[in-house]
Amino acid sequence: MTHTETPTNTAAPTLVLGSSGKIGSRVARALDARGVPVRLGGRRGEPPFDWQDRATWPAALDGVRSVFLLYAPDLGTTDSVADIAAFTERAAAAGVERIVQLSARLPDEGRTATEGLMADAEAAVRKAGPDWTILRAGWFFQNFDEGFLSAYVRAGTLALPTAEGREFFVDAGDIAEVAAVALTEGGHAGRTYELTGARGLTFGEAVAEIASAADRRMDYLPLAEEEFGAALTAEGFPAETVALVGDLLRRIRLGGLDHGTDDVRTVLGRAPRDFADFAKDASANGSWRA
């Protein structure tokens, strides 16, 4: 498809959704470093934005010409497609010219129900009208020190149903830099980027690298999927979240993500950050002190 790309209006604010999270906060900082005005999109933003309260959307979109779209609670949940379709329609009507959406890596066929929802959410962005760029990101490095895996790693044992499946983990900062480029520079409209790190690691290998950097014992424990789901349920996670995480980890276990791409290098002109450097820096900051 040929796109006539709309020039970015850098005087207008860019709405960054999920601005308090791992990715959104870094996108906001990357845009600020480029001198781009940022409107923080979240419940504590001014004006506030809430995916579950559509009455907050018009004020958040007022005067905005570009949007970093990160759906909460998660792109693979049942409400995501309808919410994103409604939001992007509202955004187009408000004069938004460019949308950069954070998504996840998806197989071309044999998709799970969760992956099908993610693909449908992407389709809603593509159909909305504004220029679009989709960022299909691998699992973030920061899931190990800021995300839901951090408490388990800090406790010394990470138990997951991924067996020897490999993932090309990617740094949240690299994702944010790619997003900032796509939001402010030409040449990215109509593109879907698959953002990965340079090395594929099993979760066991990732834990071993973290343990080496932190100079303490940490173990990876392979679990059956049923055991993992029961453990999440016992911790109070809702059934939809348990199913979603199970789908994503199953994809890794079955080898569906055992490949990397050069898309980070293509966009940024440099190699992606290495997991070992992340582990060293996070350890130096005390992320995994017992």
C-alpha positions as protocol buffer text, in pm:
chain_id: "A"
residue {
  index: 1
  type: MET
  ca { x: 0 y: 0 z: 0 }
}
residue {
  index: 2
  type: THR
  ca { x: 127 y: 350 z: -83 }
}
residue {
  index: 3
  type: HIS
  ca { x: 92 y: 615 z: 186 }
}
residue {
  index: 4
  type: THR
  ca { x: 116 y: 990 z: 145 }
}
residue {
  index: 5
  type: GLU
  ca { x: 262 y: 1073 z: 483 }
}
residue {
  index: 6
  type: THR
  ca { x: 130 y: 1371 z: 676 }
}
residue {
  index: 7
  type: PRO
  ca { x: 413 y: 1597 z: 803 }
}
residue {
  index: 8
  type: THR
  ca { x: 436 y: 1595 z: 1181 }
}
residue {
  index: 9
  type: ASN
  ca { x: 326 y: 1914 z: 1357 }
}
residue {
  index: 10
  type: THR
  ca { x: 584 y: 1924 z: 1637 }
}
residue {
  index: 11
  type: ALA
  ca { x: 426 y: 2238 z: 1787 }
}
residue {
  index: 12
  type: ALA
  ca { x: 112 y: 2042 z: 1876 }
}
residue {
  index: 13
  type: PRO
  ca { x: 130 y: 1807 z: 2174 }
}
residue {
  index: 14
  type: THR
  ca { x: 169 y: 1433 z: 2131 }
}
residue {
  index: 15
  type: LEU
  ca { x: -68 y: 1232 z: 2348 }
}
residue {
  index: 16
  type: VAL
  ca { x: 122 y: 948 z: 2515 }
}
residue {
  index: 17
  type: LEU
  ca { x: -114 y: 687 z: 2654 }
}
residue {
  index: 18
  type: GLY
  ca { x: 9 y: 467 z: 2937 }
}
residue {
  index: 19
  type: SER
  ca { x: 246 y: 748 z: 3032 }
}
residue {
  index: 20
  type: SER
  ca { x: 310 y: 616 z: 3383 }
}
residue {
  index: 21
  type: GLY
  ca { x: 414 y: 268 z: 3268 }
}
residue {
  index: 22
  type: LYS
  ca { x: 737 y: 104 z: 3153 }
}
residue {
  index: 23
  type: ILE
  ca { x: 698 y: 201 z: 2789 }
}
residue {
  index: 24
  type: GLY
  ca { x: 484 y: 514 z: 2796 }
}
residue {
  index: 25
  type: SER
  ca { x: 706 y: 693 z: 3048 }
}
residue {
  index: 26
  type: ARG
  ca { x: 1009 y: 627 z: 2829 }
}
residue {
  index: 27
  type: VAL
  ca { x: 826 y: 742 z: 2516 }
}
residue {
  index: 28
  type: ALA
  ca { x: 735 y: 1066 z: 2693 }
}
residue {
  index: 29
  type: ARG
  ca { x: 1099 y: 1124 z: 2792 }
}
residue {
  index: 30
  type: ALA
  ca { x: 1223 y: 1042 z: 2441 }
}
residue {
  index: 31
  type: LEU
  ca { x: 981 y: 1293 z: 2289 }
}
residue {
  index: 32
  type: ASP
  ca { x: 1070 y: 1556 z: 2548 }
}
residue {
  index: 33
  type: ALA
  ca { x: 1438 y: 1511 z: 2459 }
}
residue {
  index: 34
  type: ARG
  ca { x: 1342 y: 1593 z: 2099 }
}
residue {
  index: 35
  type: GLY
  ca { x: 1166 y: 1910 z: 2208 }
}
residue {
  index: 36
  type: VAL
  ca { x: 820 y: 1772 z: 2135 }
}
residue {
  index: 37
  type: PRO
  ca { x: 539 y: 1886 z: 2367 }
}
residue {
  index: 38
  type: VAL
  ca { x: 391 y: 1585 z: 2546 }
}
residue {
  index: 39
  type: ARG
  ca { x: 45 y: 1538 z: 2691 }
}
residue {
  index: 40
  type: LEU
  ca { x: 56 y: 1261 z: 2950 }
}
residue {
  index: 41
  type: GLY
  ca { x: -234 y: 1023 z: 2894 }
}
residue {
  index: 42
  type: GLY
  ca { x: -346 y: 857 z: 3214 }
}
residue {
  index: 43
  type: ARG
  ca { x: -588 y: 886 z: 3502 }
}
residue {
  index: 44
  type: ARG
  ca { x: -360 y: 1138 z: 3673 }
}
residue {
  index: 45
  type: GLY
  ca { x: -294 y: 1335 z: 3356 }
}
residue {
  index: 46
  type: GLU
  ca { x: -413 y: 1691 z: 3298 }
}
residue {
  index: 47
  type: PRO
  ca { x: -666 y: 1642 z: 3151 }
}
residue {
  index: 48
  type: PRO
  ca { x: -711 y: 1283 z: 3271 }
}
residue {
  index: 49
  type: PHE
  ca { x: -751 y: 992 z: 3030 }
}
residue {
  index: 50
  type: ASP
  ca { x: -915 y: 661 z: 3114 }
}
residue {
  index: 51
  type: TRP
  ca { x: -974 y: 383 z: 2863 }
}
residue {
  index: 52
  type: GLN
  ca { x: -1274 y: 273 z: 3067 }
}
residue {
  index: 53
  type: ASP
  ca { x: -1430 y: 621 z: 3074 }
}
residue {
  index: 54
  type: ARG
  ca { x: -1491 y: 748 z: 2721 }
}
residue {
  index: 55
  type: ALA
  ca { x: -1606 y: 1083 z: 2855 }
}
residue {
  index: 56
  type: THR
  ca { x: -1238 y: 1161 z: 2924 }
}
residue {
  index: 57
  type: TRP
  ca { x: -1130 y: 1110 z: 2564 }
}
residue {
  index: 58
  type: PRO
  ca { x: -1233 y: 1440 z: 2396 }
}
residue {
  index: 59
  type: ALA
  ca { x: -1038 y: 1666 z: 2631 }
}
residue {
  index: 60
  type: ALA
  ca { x: -730 y: 1443 z: 2610 }
}
residue {
  index: 61
  type: LEU
  ca { x: -743 y: 1458 z: 2229 }
}
residue {
  index: 62
  type: ASP
  ca { x: -809 y: 1832 z: 2202 }
}
residue {
  index: 63
  type: GLY
  ca { x: -537 y: 1995 z: 1992 }
}
residue {
  index: 64
  type: VAL
  ca { x: -339 y: 1673 z: 1956 }
}
residue {
  index: 65
  type: ARG
  ca { x: -195 y: 1575 z: 1618 }
}
residue {
  index: 66
  type: SER
  ca { x: -15 y: 1251 z: 1707 }
}
residue {
  index: 67
  type: VAL
  ca { x: -81 y: 970 z: 1955 }
}
residue {
  index: 68
  type: PHE
  ca { x: 127 y: 694 z: 2108 }
}
residue {
  index: 69
  type: LEU
  ca { x: -140 y: 431 z: 2160 }
}
residue {
  index: 70
  type: LEU
  ca { x: -87 y: 183 z: 2443 }
}
residue {
  index: 71
  type: TYR
  ca { x: -399 y: 0 z: 2557 }
}
residue {
  index: 72
  type: ALA
  ca { x: -463 y: -83 z: 2922 }
}
residue {
  index: 73
  type: PRO
  ca { x: -504 y: -321 z: 3091 }
}
residue {
  index: 74
  type: ASP
  ca { x: -373 y: -526 z: 2797 }
}
residue {
  index: 75
  type: LEU
  ca { x: -412 y: -539 z: 2421 }
}
residue {
  index: 76
  type: GLY
  ca { x: -526 y: -902 z: 2427 }
}
residue {
  index: 77
  type: THR
  ca { x: -828 y: -846 z: 2653 }
}
residue {
  index: 78
  type: THR
  ca { x: -1186 y: -867 z: 2530 }
}
residue {
  index: 79
  type: ASP
  ca { x: -1268 y: -494 z: 2537 }
}
residue {
  index: 80
  type: SER
  ca { x: -954 y: -384 z: 2354 }
}
residue {
  index: 81
  type: VAL
  ca { x: -1084 y: -403 z: 1997 }
}
residue {
  index: 82
  type: ALA
  ca { x: -1405 y: -208 z: 2057 }
}
residue {
  index: 83
  type: ASP
  ca { x: -1227 y: 50 z: 2272 }
}
residue {
  index: 84
  type: ILE
  ca { x: -947 y: 106 z: 2021 }
}
residue {
  index: 85
  type: ALA
  ca { x: -1189 y: 126 z: 1728 }
}
residue {
  index: 86
  type: ALA
  ca { x: -1395 y: 387 z: 1912 }
}
residue {
  index: 87
  type: PHE
  ca { x: -1090 y: 581 z: 2027 }
}
residue {
  index: 88
  type: THR
  ca { x: -921 y: 594 z: 1687 }
}
residue {
  index: 89
  type: GLU
  ca { x: -1247 y: 703 z: 1525 }
}
residue {
  index: 90
  type: ARG
  ca { x: -1270 y: 982 z: 1784 }
}
residue {
  index: 91
  type: ALA
  ca { x: -904 y: 1068 z: 1729 }
}
residue {
  index: 92
  type: ALA
  ca { x: -947 y: 1096 z: 1352 }
}
residue {
  index: 93
  type: ALA
  ca { x: -1249 y: 1322 z: 1399 }
}
residue {
  index: 94
  type: ALA
  ca { x: -1046 y: 1539 z: 1638 }
}
residue {
  index: 95
  type: GLY
  ca { x: -776 y: 1595 z: 1376 }
}
residue {
  index: 96
  type: VAL
  ca { x: -513 y: 1342 z: 1483 }
}
residue {
  index: 97
  type: GLU
  ca { x: -280 y: 1280 z: 1189 }
}
residue {
  index: 98
  type: ARG
  ca { x: -49 y: 1005 z: 1318 }
}
residue {
  index: 99
  type: ILE
  ca { x: -91 y: 706 z: 1550 }
}
residue {
  index: 100
  type: VAL
  ca { x: 190 y: 480 z: 1668 }
}
residue {
  index: 101
  type: GLN
  ca { x: 50 y: 170 z: 1837 }
}
residue {
  index: 102
  type: LEU
  ca { x: 232 y: -65 z: 2072 }
}
residue {
  index: 103
  type: SER
  ca { x: 141 y: -425 z: 1998 }
}
residue {
  index: 104
  type: ALA
  ca { x: 304 y: -764 z: 2049 }
}
residue {
  index: 105
  type: ARG
  ca { x: 479 y: -1010 z: 1823 }
}
residue {
  index: 106
  type: LEU
  ca { x: 225 y: -1218 z: 1634 }
}
residue {
  index: 107
  type: PRO
  ca { x: 255 y: -1531 z: 1420 }
}
residue {
  index: 108
  type: ASP
  ca { x: 120 y: -1513 z: 1066 }
}
residue {
  index: 109
  type: GLU
  ca { x: -108 y: -1812 z: 1124 }
}
residue {
  index: 110
  type: GLY
  ca { x: -230 y: -2043 z: 1398 }
}
residue {
  index: 111
  type: ARG
  ca { x: -304 y: -1754 z: 1631 }
}
residue {
  index: 112
  type: THR
  ca { x: -447 y: -1806 z: 1977 }
}
residue {
  index: 113
  type: ALA
  ca { x: -761 y: -1622 z: 2089 }
}
residue {
  index: 114
  type: THR
  ca { x: -542 y: -1364 z: 2262 }
}
residue {
  index: 115
  type: GLU
  ca { x: -332 y: -1310 z: 1950 }
}
residue {
  index: 116
  type: GLY
  ca { x: -648 y: -1282 z: 1741 }
}
residue {
  index: 117
  type: LEU
  ca { x: -768 y: -995 z: 1961 }
}
residue {
  index: 118
  type: MET
  ca { x: -432 y: -824 z: 1924 }
}
residue {
  index: 119
  type: ALA
  ca { x: -447 y: -857 z: 1546 }
}
residue {
  index: 120
  type: ASP
  ca { x: -801 y: -716 z: 1541 }
}
residue {
  index: 121
  type: ALA
  ca { x: -689 y: -423 z: 1756 }
}
residue {
  index: 122
  type: GLU
  ca { x: -413 y: -350 z: 1506 }
}
residue {
  index: 123
  type: ALA
  ca { x: -665 y: -366 z: 1222 }
}
residue {
  index: 124
  type: ALA
  ca { x: -878 y: -103 z: 1396 }
}
residue {
  index: 125
  type: VAL
  ca { x: -582 y: 137 z: 1396 }
}
residue {
  index: 126
  type: ARG
  ca { x: -503 y: 68 z: 1032 }
}
residue {
  index: 127
  type: LYS
  ca { x: -863 y: 142 z: 929 }
}
residue {
  index: 128
  type: ALA
  ca { x: -906 y: 460 z: 1135 }
}
residue {
  index: 129
  type: GLY
  ca { x: -771 y: 709 z: 879 }
}
residue {
  index: 130
  type: PRO
  ca { x: -463 y: 875 z: 1034 }
}
residue {
  index: 131
  type: ASP
  ca { x: -114 y: 763 z: 935 }
}
residue {
  index: 132
  type: TRP
  ca { x: -23 y: 459 z: 1142 }
}
residue {
  index: 133
  type: THR
  ca { x: 281 y: 265 z: 1254 }
}
residue {
  index: 134
  type: ILE
  ca { x: 252 y: -62 z: 1447 }
}
residue {
  index: 135
  type: LEU
  ca { x: 527 y: -164 z: 1690 }
}
residue {
  index: 136
  type: ARG
  ca { x: 511 y: -538 z: 1758 }
}
residue {
  index: 137
  type: ALA
  ca { x: 744 y: -571 z: 2052 }
}
residue {
  index: 138
  type: GLY
  ca { x: 900 y: -875 z: 2211 }
}
residue {
  index: 139
  type: TRP
  ca { x: 898 y: -934 z: 2584 }
}
residue {
  index: 140
  type: PHE
  ca { x: 1060 y: -639 z: 2760 }
}
residue {
  index: 141
  type: PHE
  ca { x: 1385 y: -669 z: 2955 }
}
residue {
  index: 142
  type: GLN
  ca { x: 1210 y: -460 z: 3218 }
}
residue {
  index: 143
  type: ASN
  ca { x: 956 y: -734 z: 3293 }
}
residue {
  index: 144
  type: PHE
  ca { x: 1238 y: -879 z: 3503 }
}
residue {
  index: 145
  type: ASP
  ca { x: 1294 y: -570 z: 3720 }
}
residue {
  index: 146
  type: GLU
  ca { x: 985 y: -349 z: 3684 }
}
residue {
  index: 147
  type: GLY
  ca { x: 711 y: -584 z: 3568 }
}
residue {
  index: 148
  type: PHE
  ca { x: 520 y: -880 z: 3702 }
}
residue {
  index: 149
  type: LEU
  ca { x: 825 y: -1109 z: 3701 }
}
residue {
  index: 150
  type: SER
  ca { x: 1032 y: -882 z: 3926 }
}
residue {
  index: 151
  type: ALA
  ca { x: 908 y: -1010 z: 4262 }
}
residue {
  index: 152
  type: TYR
  ca { x: 977 y: -1371 z: 4165 }
}
residue {
  index: 153
  type: VAL
  ca { x: 1326 y: -1291 z: 4040 }
}
residue {
  index: 154
  type: ARG
  ca { x: 1403 y: -1092 z: 4354 }
}
residue {
  index: 155
  type: ALA
  ca { x: 1284 y: -1384 z: 4567 }
}
residue {
  index: 156
  type: GLY
  ca { x: 1530 y: -1608 z: 4384 }
}
residue {
  index: 157
  type: THR
  ca { x: 1305 y: -1843 z: 4187 }
}
residue {
  index: 158
  type: LEU
  ca { x: 1125 y: -1778 z: 3860 }
}
residue {
  index: 159
  type: ALA
  ca { x: 880 y: -2059 z: 3777 }
}
residue {
  index: 160
  type: LEU
  ca { x: 723 y: -2047 z: 3430 }
}
residue {
  index: 161
  type: PRO
  ca { x: 575 y: -2290 z: 3176 }
}
residue {
  index: 162
  type: THR
  ca { x: 818 y: -2198 z: 2898 }
}
residue {
  index: 163
  type: ALA
  ca { x: 1051 y: -2502 z: 2910 }
}
residue {
  index: 164
  type: GLU
  ca { x: 1340 y: -2439 z: 2665 }
}
residue {
  index: 165
  type: GLY
  ca { x: 1151 y: -2195 z: 2445 }
}
residue {
  index: 166
  type: ARG
  ca { x: 1348 y: -1887 z: 2345 }
}
residue {
  index: 167
  type: GLU
  ca { x: 1245 y: -1524 z: 2327 }
}
residue {
  index: 168
  type: PHE
  ca { x: 1436 y: -1231 z: 2179 }
}
residue {
  index: 169
  type: PHE
  ca { x: 1381 y: -998 z: 2475 }
}
residue {
  index: 170
  type: VAL
  ca { x: 1397 y: -627 z: 2391 }
}
residue {
  index: 171
  type: ASP
  ca { x: 1478 y: -317 z: 2592 }
}
residue {
  index: 172
  type: ALA
  ca { x: 1193 y: -80 z: 2676 }
}
residue {
  index: 173
  type: GLY
  ca { x: 1421 y: 212 z: 2599 }
}
residue {
  index: 174
  type: ASP
  ca { x: 1478 y: 84 z: 2246 }
}
residue {
  index: 175
  type: ILE
  ca { x: 1102 y: 50 z: 2194 }
}
residue {
  index: 176
  type: ALA
  ca { x: 1052 y: 405 z: 2318 }
}
residue {
  index: 177
  type: GLU
  ca { x: 1321 y: 543 z: 2088 }
}
residue {
  index: 178
  type: VAL
  ca { x: 1163 y: 369 z: 1789 }
}
residue {
  index: 179
  type: ALA
  ca { x: 825 y: 512 z: 1889 }
}
residue {
  index: 180
  type: ALA
  ca { x: 968 y: 864 z: 1915 }
}
residue {
  index: 181
  type: VAL
  ca { x: 1123 y: 834 z: 1569 }
}
residue {
  index: 182
  type: ALA
  ca { x: 798 y: 704 z: 1419 }
}
residue {
  index: 183
  type: LEU
  ca { x: 602 y: 986 z: 1584 }
}
residue {
  index: 184
  type: THR
  ca { x: 830 y: 1267 z: 1470 }
}
residue {
  index: 185
  type: GLU
  ca { x: 1007 y: 1164 z: 1149 }
}
residue {
  index: 186
  type: GLY
  ca { x: 894 y: 1069 z: 801 }
}
residue {
  index: 187
  type: GLY
  ca { x: 917 y: 731 z: 635 }
}
residue {
  index: 188
  type: HIS
  ca { x: 733 y: 519 z: 890 }
}
residue {
  index: 189
  type: ALA
  ca { x: 367 y: 552 z: 791 }
}
residue {
  index: 190
  type: GLY
  ca { x: 206 y: 221 z: 700 }
}
residue {
  index: 191
  type: ARG
  ca { x: 492 y: 21 z: 852 }
}
residue {
  index: 192
  type: THR
  ca { x: 471 y: -267 z: 1099 }
}
residue {
  index: 193
  type: TYR
  ca { x: 795 y: -312 z: 1291 }
}
residue {
  index: 194
  type: GLU
  ca { x: 880 y: -624 z: 1489 }
}
residue {
  index: 195
  type: LEU
  ca { x: 1108 y: -508 z: 1768 }
}
residue {
  index: 196
  type: THR
  ca { x: 1342 y: -762 z: 1924 }
}
residue {
  index: 197
  type: GLY
  ca { x: 1679 y: -781 z: 2089 }
}
residue {
  index: 198
  type: ALA
  ca { x: 1977 y: -933 z: 1914 }
}
residue {
  index: 199
  type: ARG
  ca { x: 1996 y: -1256 z: 2117 }
}
residue {
  index: 200
  type: GLY
  ca { x: 1744 y: -1528 z: 2181 }
}
residue {
  index: 201
  type: LEU
  ca { x: 1736 y: -1653 z: 2540 }
}
residue {
  index: 202
  type: THR
  ca { x: 1537 y: -1909 z: 2731 }
}
residue {
  index: 203
  type: PHE
  ca { x: 1395 y: -1779 z: 3057 }
}
residue {
  index: 204
  type: GLY
  ca { x: 1644 y: -2004 z: 3232 }
}
residue {
  index: 205
  type: GLU
  ca { x: 1933 y: -1840 z: 3047 }
}
residue {
  index: 206
  type: ALA
  ca { x: 1794 y: -1495 z: 3123 }
}
residue {
  index: 207
  type: VAL
  ca { x: 1772 y: -1578 z: 3494 }
}
residue {
  index: 208
  type: ALA
  ca { x: 2130 y: -1711 z: 3484 }
}
residue {
  index: 209
  type: GLU
  ca { x: 2255 y: -1384 z: 3334 }
}
residue {
  index: 210
  type: ILE
  ca { x: 2068 y: -1186 z: 3598 }
}
residue {
  index: 211
  type: ALA
  ca { x: 2211 y: -1408 z: 3874 }
}
residue {
  index: 212
  type: SER
  ca { x: 2563 y: -1354 z: 3741 }
}
residue {
  index: 213
  type: ALA
  ca { x: 2516 y: -977 z: 3730 }
}
residue {
  index: 214
  type: ALA
  ca { x: 2357 y: -968 z: 4075 }
}
residue {
  index: 215
  type: ASP
  ca { x: 2616 y: -1209 z: 4219 }
}
residue {
  index: 216
  type: ARG
  ca { x: 2354 y: -1419 z: 4395 }
}
residue {
  index: 217
  type: ARG
  ca { x: 2178 y: -1748 z: 4340 }
}
residue {
  index: 218
  type: MET
  ca { x: 1865 y: -1745 z: 4129 }
}
residue {
  index: 219
  type: ASP
  ca { x: 1686 y: -2041 z: 3976 }
}
residue {
  index: 220
  type: TYR
  ca { x: 1450 y: -2100 z: 3688 }
}
residue {
  index: 221
  type: LEU
  ca { x: 1190 y: -2368 z: 3760 }
}
residue {
  index: 222
  type: PRO
  ca { x: 994 y: -2516 z: 3467 }
}
residue {
  index: 223
  type: LEU
  ca { x: 625 y: -2553 z: 3545 }
}
residue {
  index: 224
  type: ALA
  ca { x: 333 y: -2719 z: 3372 }
}
residue {
  index: 225
  type: GLU
  ca { x: 92 y: -2465 z: 3226 }
}
residue {
  index: 226
  type: GLU
  ca { x: -183 y: -2585 z: 3461 }
}
residue {
  index: 227
  type: GLU
  ca { x: 42 y: -2533 z: 3765 }
}
residue {
  index: 228
  type: PHE
  ca { x: 131 y: -2183 z: 3654 }
}
residue {
  index: 229
  type: GLY
  ca { x: -231 y: -2089 z: 3592 }
}
residue {
  index: 230
  type: ALA
  ca { x: -332 y: -2220 z: 3933 }
}
residue {
  index: 231
  type: ALA
  ca { x: -52 y: -2021 z: 4097 }
}
residue {
  index: 232
  type: LEU
  ca { x: -162 y: -1697 z: 3929 }
}
residue {
  index: 233
  type: THR
  ca { x: -522 y: -1762 z: 4025 }
}
residue {
  index: 234
  type: ALA
  ca { x: -418 y: -1820 z: 4386 }
}
residue {
  index: 235
  type: GLU
  ca { x: -237 y: -1485 z: 4381 }
}
residue {
  index: 236
  type: GLY
  ca { x: -562 y: -1315 z: 4281 }
}
residue {
  index: 237
  type: PHE
  ca { x: -511 y: -1254 z: 3911 }
}
residue {
  index: 238
  type: PRO
  ca { x: -840 y: -1244 z: 3714 }
}
residue {
  index: 239
  type: ALA
  ca { x: -921 y: -1535 z: 3485 }
}
residue {
  index: 240
  type: GLU
  ca { x: -878 y: -1327 z: 3169 }
}
residue {
  index: 241
  type: THR
  ca { x: -526 y: -1225 z: 3273 }
}
residue {
  index: 242
  type: VAL
  ca { x: -436 y: -1585 z: 3357 }
}
residue {
  index: 243
  type: ALA
  ca { x: -554 y: -1698 z: 3013 }
}
residue {
  index: 244
  type: LEU
  ca { x: -375 y: -1413 z: 2835 }
}
residue {
  index: 245
  type: VAL
  ca { x: -40 y: -1472 z: 3005 }
}
residue {
  index: 246
  type: GLY
  ca { x: -77 y: -1846 z: 2950 }
}
residue {
  index: 247
  type: ASP
  ca { x: -131 y: -1789 z: 2577 }
}
residue {
  index: 248
  type: LEU
  ca { x: 177 y: -1569 z: 2547 }
}
residue {
  index: 249
  type: LEU
  ca { x: 402 y: -1807 z: 2739 }
}
residue {
  index: 250
  type: ARG
  ca { x: 272 y: -2105 z: 2541 }
}
residue {
  index: 251
  type: ARG
  ca { x: 382 y: -1931 z: 2221 }
}
residue {
  index: 252
  type: ILE
  ca { x: 735 y: -1907 z: 2362 }
}
residue {
  index: 253
  type: ARG
  ca { x: 736 y: -2267 z: 2484 }
}
residue {
  index: 254
  type: LEU
  ca { x: 636 y: -2393 z: 2140 }
}
residue {
  index: 255
  type: GLY
  ca { x: 912 y: -2198 z: 1968 }
}
residue {
  index: 256
  type: GLY
  ca { x: 688 y: -1947 z: 1795 }
}
residue {
  index: 257
  type: LEU
  ca { x: 909 y: -1650 z: 1889 }
}
residue {
  index: 258
  type: ASP
  ca { x: 1249 y: -1809 z: 1832 }
}
residue {
  index: 259
  type: HIS
  ca { x: 1365 y: -1553 z: 1578 }
}
residue {
  index: 260
  type: GLY
  ca { x: 1490 y: -1197 z: 1587 }
}
residue {
  index: 261
  type: THR
  ca { x: 1469 y: -904 z: 1346 }
}
residue {
  index: 262
  type: ASP
  ca { x: 1685 y: -607 z: 1246 }
}
residue {
  index: 263
  type: ASP
  ca { x: 1401 y: -356 z: 1284 }
}
residue {
  index: 264
  type: VAL
  ca { x: 1552 y: -175 z: 1585 }
}
residue {
  index: 265
  type: ARG
  ca { x: 1874 y: -124 z: 1390 }
}
residue {
  index: 266
  type: THR
  ca { x: 1680 y: -26 z: 1077 }
}
residue {
  index: 267
  type: VAL
  ca { x: 1495 y: 253 z: 1257 }
}
residue {
  index: 268
  type: LEU
  ca { x: 1761 y: 371 z: 1504 }
}
residue {
  index: 269
  type: GLY
  ca { x: 2077 y: 305 z: 1304 }
}
residue {
  index: 270
  type: ARG
  ca { x: 2237 y: 110 z: 1590 }
}
residue {
  index: 271
  type: ALA
  ca { x: 2225 y: -232 z: 1748 }
}
residue {
  index: 272
  type: PRO
  ca { x: 1960 y: -302 z: 2011 }
}
residue {
  index: 273
  type: ARG
  ca { x: 2071 y: -299 z: 2374 }
}
residue {
  index: 274
  type: ASP
  ca { x: 2203 y: -632 z: 2495 }
}
residue {
  index: 275
  type: PHE
  ca { x: 2036 y: -823 z: 2778 }
}
residue {
  index: 276
  type: ALA
  ca { x: 2367 y: -859 z: 2964 }
}
residue {
  index: 277
  type: ASP
  ca { x: 2407 y: -479 z: 2975 }
}
residue {
  index: 278
  type: PHE
  ca { x: 2053 y: -445 z: 3107 }
}
residue {
  index: 279
  type: ALA
  ca { x: 2120 y: -704 z: 3379 }
}
residue {
  index: 280
  type: LYS
  ca { x: 2442 y: -532 z: 3481 }
}
residue {
  index: 281
  type: ASP
  ca { x: 2281 y: -186 z: 3501 }
}
residue {
  index: 282
  type: ALA
  ca { x: 1967 y: -305 z: 3681 }
}
residue {
  index: 283
  type: SER
  ca { x: 2176 y: -498 z: 3931 }
}
residue {
  index: 284
  type: ALA
  ca { x: 2393 y: -192 z: 3997 }
}
residue {
  index: 285
  type: ASN
  ca { x: 2072 y: -2 z: 4074 }
}
residue {
  index: 286
  type: GLY
  ca { x: 1974 y: -263 z: 4333 }
}
residue {
  index: 287
  type: SER
  ca { x: 1681 y: -409 z: 4140 }
}
residue {
  index: 288
  type: TRP
  ca { x: 1730 y: -765 z: 4267 }
}
residue {
  index: 289
  type: ARG
  ca { x: 1861 y: -722 z: 4618 }
}
residue {
  index: 290
  type: ALA
  ca { x: 1716 y: -999 z: 4835 }
}
